[in-house]
Amino acid sequence: MKALFSNPPWWVQKEGKFLRKHWRAGVRAGSRWPSTAQVKSKPGNFVFGDYLPYPFFMGYAASYTKHVTKEDIRFRDSIALRESYKHYYQHIRKEAYDYIFIEIATPSQEHDLAVIQKIHKLSPKTKVVITGPITTTQSELLLTEFPVHACIRGEYEKGSVRVLSGNDGIVDYDFLTIKEMNDAPFPYYDNLIARRYFDYNPIGQIFPHAQIWTSRGCPFKCIFCVWPATMTGSDPDGTKTRTVRHYSADYVEALLKDLIGRFGYKSIYFDDDTFNLGNKHVVDICGVMRKLGIPWSAMCRADTIKFETWALMKESGCFGVKIGFESGNQYVVNQIVNKHLNLEEARLVVHEVKRLGMTVHGTFTYGLPGETKEHMLDTKRFIASLPFDSVQESGTAEIEGTPLHTLRQTGHLTTYAGANVDSSYHREVDGNTKWQQLVNELKQK
């Protein structure tokens, strides 16, 4: 049996003026909010330096499935390859896989379903399996209307094994236990693309760098957040208990030693949903990084570790952090996003992290349901009042399986008291596209 875990090409069009046109391309698996942007690369020609996330769920599932089934399991990240459609389809026709697994979320859905139709035409005996956030709400439709063999909900290590063992149709959530997670093989990397993954922020990255998880899940319930609602949990309306599962310090140390030894990574970015959930976990990972002696950074919250632990992070080699704020207006943070973050306390953390000599990348989103223009301008003022080294401002993407998507369907969610889908709310599944639509509106006179 031969199966492929595939992250297919996603090219859109050329944009720009005259001879300076660039391709617009998408990122899919590995991105919490798949989207498109202008890139330096073009089909068949990789150029280093575009945002390129490692496809975590797929990389782990490929290794796990190969380990358990002992079958011929392959992994092909065509986004990292910057592969053309022609080359990708030639590969599909030539290999005639028994199974192809593809991870899909709302922004890439239309594109990816067309790819699946093409795969079926080229290799009609291949059984296509869909994973990713789209399966939370559309599994029945996908199985009925498209040449799809199975839809796996949530993280898909165990579900992939079940499919190769004969299951089809809807394969429901089946999460790894903490023990299974820490006993699992390392995620798939290969020599050709392992050094291509790229995230410039937080500032201070030294390339090539590795993007790593030290945990799965997040207990918080931000209205737009995708993976805790759809992949590491099943909570489309924000009412269920969400959990976090940590990799042990021993697992993380062994993984990093393996990757650094094989690929010569010069820095590490911990791209957990929230890296610093729990002081003990952070202290343990600081111990690992102190032993390895390699610079690192992480995606964090401002309020989930002791104040003095930021200094421990710096001492162990942390050069920068991303911190999610979402808005600079406390009402929006509390009543619309439901983030439970005190902005004034978060402000103190930013100053402390900067005092310690680390860089800070702040992340913010605009166009939330119930958010006014004045709320958004408050965010602009909040950003201007703090010494961020870099800032991510994006439009709020609506991805299926999240409370935001559920809100639009139901009209009201008690947990998100200030969130209203009315005439002022603009639905958009691509955050970059939505942000461009909001830019002019937010310019202050």
KEKOLLO-282903 format. One record per residue: residue in three letters; z, y, x of N, C-alpha, C, O in turn. Coordinates in steps of 0.02 Angstrom, whole numbers, plus 50000, padded with zeros to 5 digits. Each point is the difference from the previous one (the first is absolute). Example, Ala and Ser with C-alpha at 12.3 -4.5 7.8 and 13.67 -1.06 7.14 Angstrom:
2
ALA503904971650660500005005949955500005006050045500334999950052;SER499315005449930500035005950042500375005549961500085005550025;
//
This chain:
445
MET500004994050042500005006049958500005006250044500355000350051;LYS499265004749929499935006150039500115006149955499665000849949;ALA500825003450070500175005849959500015006350042500194999850059;LEU499625005749910499985006550034500455005049964499945000849940;PHE500505002450098500375005849975499605006150022499965001650059;SER499745001849892499495005050014500215006949977500215000949942;ASN499735004050102500075007149983499305003050008499835002550053;PRO499764997349893499295001550006499865007250021500445004249997;PRO498944997250024499805007050015500095004449938499964997549943;TRP500165008950068500035004849945499705006550024500375004550023;TRP498984996149972499645006150018499805003649936499834996849950;VAL500185009950052499845003949941499345003650008499504998349967;GLN500485006750076499405004050009500085004450061500545000650028;LYS498915002649992500055005150052500155006749968499755001749947;GLU500675002250088500185006649975499955005150056500024998350059;GLY499905008049923499965005350050499335003649997499614999049953;LYS500265005150097499395004150000499544998050057500224999050056;PHE499165000649929499464999250049500144994150046500094994449977;LEU499935006850089500074994650048500724997950010500134995150036;ARG500355008449935500714998650011500294995849944500605000549986;LYS499004995649981500254995849946500414994150027499844997250052;HIS500695001249911500424994350018500054995349940499945002149942;TRP500174991650073500104995249947500685000949968500495001850033;ARG499544997149903500634999549964500144992649989499564996349977;ALA501035001550040500184992949994500704999349973500395004850000;GLY499784989249978500654998949970500444995550041499764996150042;VAL500905004449946500484995150025500314996749939500125003249949;ARG500004990450058500214996049942500644996150017500545002949996;ALA499404990850021500594996050018500355003350059499685002050048;GLY500984998549947500395003450051500195007049980500485002850028;SER499175000249925500165006649977500364999649933499764996649954;ARG500805006850040500365000149936499595003649946500044998549941;TRP499565006350081499585003849954499295000050028499805004850033;PRO499824989949953499314999850025499625006349980500085002649945;SER499504999850101499645006249988499415000450047499924995850045;THR499675009249945499425001150043500075006650037500345004649977;ALA499334995850081500025006150040499415000050048499714994750013;GLN500115011150013499495000250052500264996650063500585000850018;VAL498984995550014500214996250060499525001450057499435002349990;LYS500814996350071499585000850060499514994350007499455000950028;SER500744993349948499584994150007499425000149951499965004349956;LYS499594991050053499464998949952499884992549997500234996350044;PRO499425001349905499904992849993499714996950064499485002050025;GLY500894993150001499784996650060500215003450065499834997650054;ASN500535008049942500195003750060500725002649993500115005149966;PHE500374991550065500705002049997500145005750049499814999750058;VAL500535005549917500245005450043500755000649988500235000649943;PHE500164999150110500735000249995500245006849977499735005150019;GLY500794994949939500345006249982500005001749926500275005349982;ASP499454990549975500075001049928500624996349977500194994950028;TYR500135007649919500584996549971499794992949981499524999049963;LEU500844996250064499824993149991500634995849997500274998250052;PRO499985000149888500624996349994499894992550008499484997349981;TYR501014999450048499974992750006500114996949931500475002049965;PRO499124993150014500084996949934500564994849999499884994050007;PHE500735008449985500604995850008500014993849955500074994450025;PHE499855006649910500054994249954499474994850017500154994049999;MET499265008250017499464995450016500114996550066499884994050006;GLY500355009850044500124997150066500534994749998499944994750031;TYR500605006749932500544995049993499764994049959500164994350018;ALA499475006949929499774994549957499524995350037500044993949992;ALA499525008950049499534995950037500374995350048499854994150003;SER500635008650035500374995950047500424994849965500034994250021;TYR500305007949925500444995449963499604994349969500204994250004;THR499235007449966499594994949967499734995150051499984993949987;LYS499815008550070499754995650052500564995450025499884994050012;HIS500715008749997500574996250024500194994449952500154994450020;VAL499865007249915500234995249950499464994849983500154994049995;THR499225008249997499484995449977499654996450057499714994649989;LYS500305008350071499644997350058499255000049990499644996550035;GLU500125007549918499285000549986499685005350046500345003450038;ASP499004997149957499625004950039500055006849964499605001649957;ILE500915002350062500135006549969499805005550047500205000150058;ARG499405004649917499755005550042500185006749969500175000549941;PHE499795004650101500195006849981499465004750024499804999750058;ARG499965004649899499465004650019500145006949970499925001049940;ASP500295003650103500135006849979499385004250014499925002950054;SER499644997449897499375003650008500095007550005499575003550026;ILE501004999149948500145007150008500125001650074499745004950026;ALA500664990950007500135001050071499384998550042499905003050053;LEU499694992549925499384998450035499495005649992499545000650040;ARG500545003549907499505004949980499344996549988499465002250021;GLU500604992249944499434995749988499545002849946500245002949951;SER499114996250057499535002049948499994994849945500204994250011;TYR499575007849930499944995149946499514994450019500134994249985;LYS499335007650047499504995050019500314994650044499894994149988;HIS500495008050062500304995250046500534995849964500064994050013;TYR500335009349943500524996449963499694994649955500244994450000;TYR499255007449963499694995249954499644994450038499974994349977;GLN499755007350081499714994750041500534994950020499874994050000;HIS500725008550017500554995650019500214995649941500114994150009;ILE499945008849932500204996349940499504994549985500194994449985;ARG499175007450018499474995049986500024994450051499944994149981;LYS500135007650082499984995050053500594995249997499914993950007;GLU500695008749981500614995850003500124996049937500314994750004;ALA499465007749939500094996349936500724997649992500134994049995;TYR500335010750004500714998349995500154996549933499675001249950;ASP500834994650052500244997049938500395005049959499965000149938;TYR500435004150096500405005249966499955006550039499975000050061;ILE500025005649902500065006650030500545003849962499975000749939;PHE500535001850097500555003949972499865007450014499875001950057;ILE500165002349892499885007250007500565003849965500174998649943;GLU500125006350092500555004049973499735006549971499645003750034;ILE500524997749903499715005749964500545004149967500474997449971;ALA499455009250032500415004849961499525004549962499405000050012;THR500875003849941499585003949954499475004350035499435000049976;PRO500725003750078499485004350029499374996450023499465002949998;SER500614990950024499424996450026499714995049949499534996450015;GLN500755003549926499834994849951499264999649984499704994750005;GLU500015010949976499294999949980499564997650057499554995949991;HIS500605006750069499624998050059500094992550014499514996450012;ASP501115001349986500154993250021499744994849951499794994550020;LEU500215007149916499734995349951499244999150009499734994749988;ALA499935010750034499294999550016499904995550061499524996150003;VAL500935004450046499984995650058500094992749979499644995650025;ILE500815003249930500124993149977499394997249964499834994250009;GLN499855010049952499384997849967499484998050051499644995049992;LYS500315008950061499514998650053500184993550037499564996050015;ILE501085003149999500224993850033499824994049957499764995050026;HIS500355005549909499844994449955499254998550000499804994249996;LYS499805010950007499284999150001499774996650065499574995649999;LEU500735006450057499814997350065500294993050012499694995950033;SER500915002949940500344993750014500344997649935500625000549995;PRO499004997149957500274998549933500544994749998500394999849952;LYS499664996050099500524994950000500675002650027500514996649994;THR499485009350037500625002950027500455002349943499775003349953;LYS500864994950050500495002049950500345006550024500345000050051;VAL499575005349911500295006450018500695000749969500094998849940;VAL500395003350101500705000949978500185007350010499935002750055;ILE500315000549892500205007050004500755000550007500384996849964;THR499845007450083500705001650010500075007649997499515003649993;GLY501114998850012500105007250002500245002949934500054996449951;PRO500105010150048500295003249941499594999349936500285000049945;ILE499064999250061499584999649940500164994049957499885000149940;THR500404994750091500144993949961500605000849954500104995949955;THR500305009350054500595000949957499815001449928500364998149954;THR499065005150036499815002049932499334997349977499864999749940;GLN499724998150107499324998349980499804992750012499414998449996;SER501074997350019499824993150016499594996649946499504996750015;GLU500715004149923499634996649946499285002549995499544996049993;LEU500375010550013499335002949997499574997650059499424998249991;LEU500875001950069499634998150059499774992749996499444998350020;LEU500994997449955499844992949995499474998749946499624995250004;THR500365009149947499524999149944499335003150015499484997049984;GLU500525009050046499385003850006499654999450068499435002250006;PHE500914994950044499714999850067500054993050029500404995949977;PRO499195002650074500024993450031500614999250045499954999850061;VAL500644999949907500644999850035500354993449984500074998249941;HIS500154998350110500324993549993500745000649984500274996249960;ALA500065008650072500735000849991500205007250016499675003550038;CYS500884998649931500315006550014500724998850019500394997349961;ILE499795004850100500694999150024500375006649993499775005150024;ARG500814994649944500405006149991500535000550055500324995150018;GLY499765011150008500505001350050499794997750070499424998150010;GLU501055002150037499864997550068499734992949993500224996349955;TYR499335001750088499624994049982499994994350051499524996250001;GLU500995003250040500044994150044500044993649959499564995650006;LYS500945003849953500114993849962499464999049947499794994349987;GLY499985011249984499474999549950499354997450029499644996249968;SER500215005950093499384997650033500044992550013499504996549991;VAL501075001150030500094992850010499914996349934499694994749998;ARG500585008149949499934996749934499274999749979499784995049971;VAL499835010350042499304999949982499624994650039499614996349972;LEU500525003450093499664994950041500234993049983499684995050018;SER500885004549947500264993549978499754998149930500174994749974;GLY499435009849996499694998249936500145004749942499714999149947;ASN500735005850061500145004649945499435004949990499655001850048;ASP500255000349890499515005249986500285004549945500584999449981;GLY499015005249993500245004649949500505004950028499935002250057;ILE500584999449904500525004750022500534996250039500324995449974;VAL499785006650088500524997150042500555005450004499915005150033;ASP500654993649935500495005349990500425001250063499964996350049;TYR500445008949948500425002250056500404994150028500304996249963;ASP499695003250103500384994850035500175002750069499644999050048;PHE500925004649956500185003650060500324995350053500344995249983;LEU499545006450080500344996550053500745001749998500205005749988;THR500224989250023500715001450009500095003350068499555000050042;ILE501045002749970500135003050065499944994850056499735001550053;LYS500504992549934499944994750050499274998350012499784999350057;GLU499834999949889499294998450007499635005550038499574998750041;MET500615007549945499695005750033500124999850075499555001350040;ASN501074997149979500175000050071499804993550036499984999850061;ASP499854995149900499754993850029499235000050004499714995650032;ALA499975009249936499275000149995499685001850067500315003450042;PRO499074994449969499645002050061499855007450000500015003349948;PHE499854999450111499845007050006499345001649965499584995549993;PRO500325010649985499375001849967499414999350047500085000150062;TYR499334999449909499394998650038499765006250037499945005449971;TYR499934993850092499675005150042499484996550043500084994250018;ASP499385009449997499534997150048499795005250051500105006049990;ASN499614991750064499845004450057499505005549983500035005450028;LEU499514993249925499475004749986500255006449967499775005550016;ILE500714993849937500205005849960500735001950007500225005049971;ALA500174991250066500735001150002500185007050025500525002749980;ARG499075000250063500155006750028499695005749960500065005850020;ARG499614992749926499655005249963500435003649947499845005649980;TYR500704991249998500405003049946500315006550024500255000550056;PHE499735004549899500145006950022500345004049946499775000249943;ASP500785002950075500335005049958500265005450046500454998750041;TYR499305007249955500175005450047500725002349992500325002150049;ASN499944997549890500675002549986500514994449995499824994449981;PRO500825006950034500265006350027499735001650070499854995450038;ILE500105010949977499715002250064500404997050058500614999850000;GLY499024997950050500304996850058499774993050012500204996750048;GLN499365000849907499744993250008499644999350067499655004650022;ILE500444989750010499644998450061499584993849983500264994949978;PHE499105005650033499544994749978499794995650059499975002350057;PRO499894991349929500024996849934500724999049976500454998750039;HIS499645001849895500664998749973499974994549947499474998749971;ALA501104998150019500054994749949500345002849938500505003650005;GLN499234994749937500325001749937500374993849975499694994749991;ILE500965005949999500434994249989500455001149939500185005649984;TRP499994988949982500525000049949500644997350029499994995150037;THR500585008049947500654996850012500334998249935500564997350000;SER499115004049944500294998449935499444999849948499445002150013;ARG500734995449928499555000349943500395002749940500564997949987;GLY499135006749978500305002649939500395006350010500155002050056;CYS500035001149887500405006149999500365000249933499694998749949;PRO500965002950051500385000049937499885006249957500195000149941;PHE499505005050087499885006249963499384999349956499594995550009;LYS500345009049942499504999049947499565006249990499905002249943;CYS499855000650111499555005849994499424998349953499724994550004;ILE500115010149953499564998749944499304997650021499684996149964;PHE500095006150094499324998650021499964994250050499454997750016;CYS501134999950010499994995550057499754993049981500204997249950;VAL499355000250091499614994149981500334993450020500134995949957;TRP499995003150107500204993450023500664997549971500034994249979;PRO500515009950017500624997449971499924998149926500374995849975;ALA499165007449991499894998549929499544994049990500074996549950;THR499465002450096499474995149987499964994250049499764994649982;MET500465006550080499894995050052500654996550023500014993950008;THR500525010050003500634997050020500494999849941500594998350009;GLY499165003449933500394999749939499535000249940499405001250008;SER500884997749933499615000649938500375004749954500434998049961;ASP499415008450044500385005249965499555005749979500065005550028;PRO499494993449925499515005249982500295005949961499665005049993;ASP500964994449981500275005749964500645002850030500325004349971;GLY499874993350089500575002850036500674998549969500465004050008;THR499614990449958500644998349968500344994050031500594998749986;LYS499064997550056500294993950028500335001550068499895005250030;THR500514990149992500315000750066499494998550054499664994949998;ARG500285009650049499554999050057500424998450062500545002750009;THR499204992950032500394997850057499625001250065499405001350000;VAL500964998250055499705000450067500204993750037500584997849997;ARG498954999350039500124994150042499865001950072499455002350016;HIS501034996750027499925002050070499794994250044500254994449991;TYR499305007050055499894995350055500595000650047500285005550010;SER499924988950020500565000250047499805003550065499415000550016;ALA501085001850020499875003150065499664995150046499575001950040;ASP500624991749957499704994950043499264999149984499594999450045;TYR500245000649890499304999349980499605006050025499464999250029;VAL500805006849960499645006150021499915000050076499465001750024;GLU501054996550012499954999950073499474995050024499595001650043;ALA500414992549928499514994950019499295002249983499544999150040;LEU500385003949901499345002449980499755005450048499424999850023;LEU501015005049993499795005550043499844997550071499525002250031;LYS500894993349995499864997250066499324996550001499635000650048;ASP500224995849899499364996549996499425004949998499524999250037;LEU500535005949920499455004849992499915004350062499435001350021;ILE501125001050008499955004250060499714995950057499595002550039;GLY500624991249966499744995750053499264998649993499644999850049;ARG500134999349889499304998349989499545006050001499434999650025;PHE500805006049948499545005649989500185006450038499635004949995;GLY500924995150040500175005850041500165006249960499855005650022;TYR500464993649919500175005949961500475004650037500454997750036;LYS499455008949956500395004950037500515003649957500445003550026;SER499524995649909500515002649955499994996049935499524996349987;ILE501015004449974500084996149938500135004849943500395004750006;TYR499274994149937500145003849939500244995149947499634995649978;PHE501005005350000500284995849948499815002949932500295005049978;ASP499234991849990499715002649938500294996549939499634998349954;ASP501025000750045500344997349941499935004949942499865005950011;ASP500234991749927500055004749944500545005250015499905006049990;THR500674991750035500525004350025500364996350056500374995349988;PHE499515006850074500274996550057500765000250003500334994950014;ASN499965010949971500725000950012500424998949938500435004149982;LEU499454990349984500414998049944500594995950026499934994050014;GLY500635009149993500594996650025500125001450074499564999150041;ASN501035003249974500155002150067499994994150049499755000750056;LYS500504993549923500034994250045499314997950023499904998650059;HIS499625001249895499324998050018499725004750053499704997850049;VAL500405008749941499745004950048500334999050069499665000250051;VAL500994998949949500364999050063499744993750035499905000050061;ASP499984994649900499744993850030499315001050031499874997650055;ILE499695006049910499335001150026500025004750061499614999250046;CYS500855005649953500085004350058500194995750061499775001450055;GLY500644993649935500184995550054499404996350028499934999250060;VAL499624998749895499394996650021499575004850042499754998250053;MET500165007949922499555004750033500295002450067499635001650046;ARG501034998749958500315001850064499844994750053499875001650058;LYS500134992049922499854994650047499265000250020499844998850058;LEU499725002649894499284999950014499785006250039499534999750039;GLY500825005949951499845006050037499335003049985499665002650045;ILE500124997149891499355002749981500105005349946500414999049956;PRO499225006650047500095005349950499844997449929499584995649991;TRP500765007349959499894997849932500125005649950500305005250016;SER499454993749923500095004749945500064996049936499914994050000;ALA500245009549944500124996349939499935004449938500065006150003;MET499804990549941500005003249934500704999649971500284994649993;CYS500025011249990500715000249983500135004049936499575003649975;ARG501044995549999500305004749953500505004350038500214998250055;ALA499975007449915500475004550033500734998249989500445002750034;ASP499694992849918500694999349976500284992949998500464998649962;THR499264996950078500214993049994500344997250063500134994050003;ILE500005010250046500384998050059500515005450016499975005649975;LYS500514992550066500505004850022499665005550041499504998950034;PHE500795007049963499715005850035499934998650075499515002050031;GLU500994994749997500004998850072499504994650021499844999450059;THR499894996849893499534994750018499325002950022499644996750036;TRP500205009349942499385003150023500025000850077499494999050033;ALA501095002749994500065000650072499924993250035499714999750054;LEU500534995049914499924993350028499264998050001499774996850047;MET499875005249901499284998749998499665003450059499594997050035;LYS500575009349975499705003850055500164996750067499564999350042;GLU501064998849967500234997050064499644993450014499914998250059;SER499894998249888499674993650010499245000550005499664994950004;GLY500085011349997499295000950012499605002849942499395000750005;CYS500945000949939499645002849942499785007250016500415004250015;PHE498944997049980499745006750015499845003949937499895006150004;GLY500084990649938499825003749940500094995949937500024993850002;VAL500045009749942500094996649935499565003449948499875006050003;LYS499924990049948499735002649938500565000049949500374995149995;ILE499705010249968500505000349947499665002049935499645005049997;GLY500484991149951499715001449935500445004849960500594998749989;PHE499125006949989500345004849958499695000149930500365000549950;GLU498994998950048499594999949939499915007049970499455001949982;SER501105001850012499965006849972500535004350033500504997550026;GLY499395009149972500515004750023500395003049943500375004850010;ASN499554992449931500355002449940500484994549978499794994349987;GLN500855007250009500504994849985499914996949931500114994049992;TYR499695009949959499884997349933499454994750003500064994749969;VAL499405006850067499454995250005500234993650034499844994549978;VAL500545006450077500254994150037500444995749955499944993950001;ASN500505009349960500474996349958499704997349936500074994149985;GLN499595010249978499824998349931499294997249993499854996749950;ILE499715004750098499324997449995499884994250048499794994649980;VAL500365006650084499914994750049500554994849996499874994150012;ASN500735007949970500584995549997500164997250070500124994150008;LYS499885010450041500104997950070500744999950021500174996550047;HIS500255007249917500725000350018500105002450071500364996950039;LEU499335008749978500075003050066500235007249992499685003949965;ASN500874997950067500255006850000499615003950053500064998750060;LEU499545006149918499565003650047500385004150050499775000850057;GLU500815001949925500385004050048500304995650054500035002050058;GLU500194992049924500244995350051499424997650044500084999250060;ALA499354999749909499414998050038499795005550049499774998650055;ARG500325007649924499855005750044500424999750064499755001250055;LEU500894997149938500454999450058499774994550047500055000650061;VAL499714993949910499764994450041499405002150041499954998250059;VAL499595005549911499415002350037500215004050061499754999050055;HIS500725005649936500235004050056500354995750052499935001350060;GLU500454993749919500344995750048499504995850040500074999350060;VAL499444997949906499504996050034499615004350051499864997750055;LYS499985008349926499665004650046500465001850059499785000550057;ARG500875000649929500475001750053500044994450052500095001250059;LEU499854992649917500034994250044499374999250042499994996250049;GLY499485007449933499384999750039499484995449973499524998350035;MET500554999549902499504995849968499535004349957500185005549979;THR499224992050010499545003449955500124997849928500244994449988;VAL499605010049965500094998449929499355001249962499715005450003;HIS500074989549962499415000449957500254999649928500304995049980;GLY499595010249981500225000149930499444998049953499435002150009;THR500734993849941499494997949952500155002949931500574999649976;PHE498925003249993500065003449936499414998349956499454998650024;THR500665001549911499464998549953499995005349945500525002849983;TYR498904998449990499905005349950499614997149940499634995150006;GLY500485008049936499644997949941500354994649961499674996049966;LEU500995003750040500394995249962500015001749926499905005849982;PRO500204989449975500015001549927500625004049983500574997950013;GLY499335007949957500565004449983500145005250053500415004449989;GLU499254995350068500085004950054499585006249985499414999449984;THR500895006450023499655006349988499735002850066500184997750054;LYS499405007449940499755003350060500575003150039500004999850062;GLU500505002949903500575003050035500404994750038500245001350055;HIS499834992849915500324994650036499624998450065500314999150053;MET499045000749942499594998450059500065005550053500004998650060;LEU500045007649917500085005550048500704999750032500085002150057;ASP500414995449907500664998850030499944995250058500335000850052;THR499254994149940499894995250055499695003550060500204998850057;LYS499325005549931499695003850054500535004250037500005000450061;ARG500445002849900500525004250031500514995750038500235002050053;PHE499934992249920500464995550034499714997750067500364999950050;ILE499024998449951499674997950062500025005650051500164998950059;ALA499685007249919499995005750046500685001650028500055003250052;SER500494994749914500675001850022500304995250051500555001150025;LEU499094993649991500264994950045499554998950061499395001049995;PRO500894996950062499614999350062499644993350005500084996450050;PHE499525001949900499614993850005499495000450056499715005350013;ASP500194989150021499474999650049499324998649967499485002050025;SER500544994649920499404998549961500214998649928500584998349987;VAL498955002549968500134999249929499424996349967499425001350015;GLN500754994249941499494996849959500065002749929500514999149967;GLU498965004150010499975002549931499444996349966499425000250022;SER500734996549923499494996149966500085000849924500535001749976;GLY498944997049989500044999749928500314993449979499914994950033;THR500455005249912500324993949976499494995349970499695001449949;ALA500224992950084499534995049976500344995549948500584998250008;GLU499055000249941500274995549948499734993050011499414998749988;ILE501024996850035499804993150015500294995349948500585000649981;GLU499024994849996500234995349948500584995850026500024997950057;GLY500465001049898500604996250016500605004350016500554997550005;THR499345009150003500555004650016500285003149936499664999949948;PRO500955002950055500265003649941499555005749978499955001449940;LEU499715001950107499555005449982499444997549954499835003249951;HIS499894991150066499484997149958500284997949932499695001049949;THR500904996050052500334998049937500145006049956499914999649939;LEU500305005950092500145006149962499395002349962500045001949942;ARG499394998050091499395002449967499824995449941499715002249951;GLN500464991550055499854995349946500485000649941499804999549942;THR500855001750074500525000149948500185006949976500255000849944;GLY499645004350098500165006949981500695002250019500145006050003;HIS500324989350011500685001950017500364994450036499944994149981;LEU500435007650072500434995350034500685003350009500055005350030;THR500474991649944500675003050000500245001650070500335005150010;THR499514990650038500245000950068499705006350032500275002650049;TYR499164999749925499655005850028499975005449946499475001549972;ALA501115001550015500095004349941499555006150000499805002349947;GLY500035000350112499605006050004499254998850006499615004750003;ALA500204989049998499294998250010499645000049933500184996349955;ASN499315007950039499625000549938499264999750014499745003750042;VAL499914991949924499284999650005499715004349944499924997849944;ASP499925008550073499725004649951499355002750027499724997350048;SER500045008149922499345002750018499995002750072499465000750029;SER501125000949998500035002750068499974994550054499895001450059;TYR500224992449920500004994550048499294997450009499664998449952;HIS500135001250110499334997550016500054993350034500284999450054;ARG499454995549913500014993350029499484999450054499425001849990;GLU500784995550068499544998750055500284994150039500594999850015;VAL498984995550002500234994150037499945000850075500294996050037;ASP499355009049986499925001450072500395006350016499815005549978;GLY500744993850060500425005750015499655005550039500135005949989;ASN499424992250057499635005150038499555004149955499965006150007;THR499714990649946499575003549953500415004949957499805005749990;LYS500774992049986500425004349958500265006050039500035005549974;TRP500154993350089500255005550041499485005550008500155005949995;GLN499234992150017499475004950008499905004149936499825005950003;GLN500314991149940499945003549937500565005049990499935005049964;LEU500654993750069500585004349991500055005750051500375004849989;VAL499274994650066500085004750055499905007349978500435004250014;ASN499034997149954499865006949980500515002649950500205005950002;GLU500034989749953500495001949950500665002250032500355004349973;LEU499804992750084500655001350032499995005750050500535001850027;LYS498905001249985499975005750046500395005849970499875002249944;GLN500605000350095500415005549976499665006750016499715000850054;LYS500345003849900499705006650011500465004250044499845005750015;
//
